[in-house]
Amino acid sequence: MAATSSLTWQQLKDLKLSELDDAGDAWAALSRRADSARDKVDAEMSGALTKTQESESAKSAVRRLRRLSRNYHYIQTECGLIRTSVHGLASELAAPQRRLRDALDDATRRCYTVNEDGSIDYPAGGENKVNDELIPGGTVVGNNGMLTPGNNGLYAPDDNGRYVPGTGPGGPVLSSPNPHRAQAQDIADRIAHAMREAQDIDARYSQALHKLKAEPGLSVGASTWADAAKDAEAMREAAYDYVGKDIPRDKSPAERKEWWDALTKEQREEYLAVYPDVIGNLDGIPATVRDEANRENLQLIIGKLEGQDDDKSRTMLDGLKSIDRQLKNQDPNSPPMLLLGIGDDSNGRAIVSYGNPDSAKNVSAYVPGLGTALDSSFAKNDLKRAKDTAIGSQQFDSSSASIVWLGYDAPQMPASEYLDNLDVMSKDDAKAGAAAYNDFMAGISATNKHDDPHVTAIGHSYGSLTVGQAAQHDGGIPGADDIVLVGSPGTGADRAEDLNVGKDHVFVGASDNDPVTMLPNHREAGGLVGGSALGGVAGGVLGQRSGSFLGGLIGSAAGAIGGGNLGYRLGDAFSDPDEIWFGTDPASKDFGARRFLVDDGARPIIDGQGATPAHSNYFNPEKDLTSANNIAKIVAGESDRIKVERWR
């Protein structure tokens, strides 16, 4: 049931909105003090103890300090919501208060009496043509415009329940010829309209504020953050007209940056308090602001998922908690970690940067591939790839940042089943992700302080198809100078020049032992029956995609040893050896990209490391230093120094 308000017209008339604003400012100051205290606890107390002390008592002290930090964080969050509620109430009440006062001034000028219930007494006036006497005065009741029984200016005169404006209690059934009556009715209606609007506003904010109440002795844990998530949702609904509707959701990243830059400090604080989920994921908002908003939203999402008991929530929660731990325990010797996006939509969203992409001269954004979702594996492996790339590129140019972008839904299947699920591997998810990726990249250009930053788009596995689809949009990937494709099953393009950066700026890493880069084309896939695709592809890898009949026989025999389809590679003798699942093989001469040297890695199945061991090594300096260094050089704008490899 919607909340009701007892606000009277006398209270609205006398309300000092400046005092409400002052109260909101006081809550804002309290929120800022809590934030400052949290930073001090984290940096000067907890951080110092962690770095210098290893005793059990020190560890116990760190745990207590972290609990204190969470408490300050909660205070900051809730005080920020109260501040926006009070400011929003004052802001929204200003218009109906102004209209009420204007109506009351009109009543005073005409010597009408405004009664306690908002009805108006008007005097005698006009002339009765029958007896030449003044037409008696009367009382009118305002119609607030709502067809509800609570509207005193409505009256149901018959059994059909039809409401007739202006005929409520105290009002004449027939229209009076007294000229004051119409004027009084207009004023009464204006008062009723103003009060209806003000009471709706008052009830909306009252309901939201009521949700912010906390019990004495509150302990800030998972359930508290779950409640804070509900508080934030309630405040977003209450304050939508005050702040929410002005967020430029449908504007370009450049226009969003202009909007943010034009806001006052106080306005920015309110958006961060009430809409961290929106601001944190809005392309075109500065990176440090997004990081602040997303760290806030991260706690709210964790709190929400803690109260859910399904497999998807538990899986996502593992990933979110891992990201949270990494944010709170950053290595001071590594590039700073910024959270540029977070969300629990579909399979989850997460965008993490190592290094500040707004201040770095070189920025890369890597798109992960098949099977990627917001889980513990993503938080461990994909974040490490971006971190390794940032560390590597900073060895060649210290002004470098690297991002992992999970802003789309990659096809979901166990990573070990890449090659048993070729029917799932369509372009649909890549096409959907391409538009979102281009918006993100446009945001990188909009917020970067350099006039012409060096931007590299990186796609791994199915992510290379997403990057390839993004690059084939009109104008290509916004701001992109170079494109790197590793472990790619194809981009959907026939040639490197189709990717809109020039073929000499498209770089490909493809291990000869990576079966994902040798997926069969659709004609070949017709032979994948009666046996394991995995064995066939593993055999094909050993056949080195020679395209020859002999190579196909050798590959098929090896595939048979692995339990695969004997006929799989035979199809290669009759098919285009440069065509794989999503178009021309990026590592082929026909595609025309620059292929850089990578380590061959372990062979599928045969070397006992699983189906696709070489597929995951491209970014890893411990397992493939050559490939990792080549990627780092490209990101740092030193592509002329890479080690090249001949085409397939």
Summary of the structure (lengths in Angstrom):
residues: 648
radius of gyration: 33.3
end to end distance: 68.6
largest distance: 121.1
contacts: 2341
relative contact order: 0.07
helix: 51%
strand: 11%
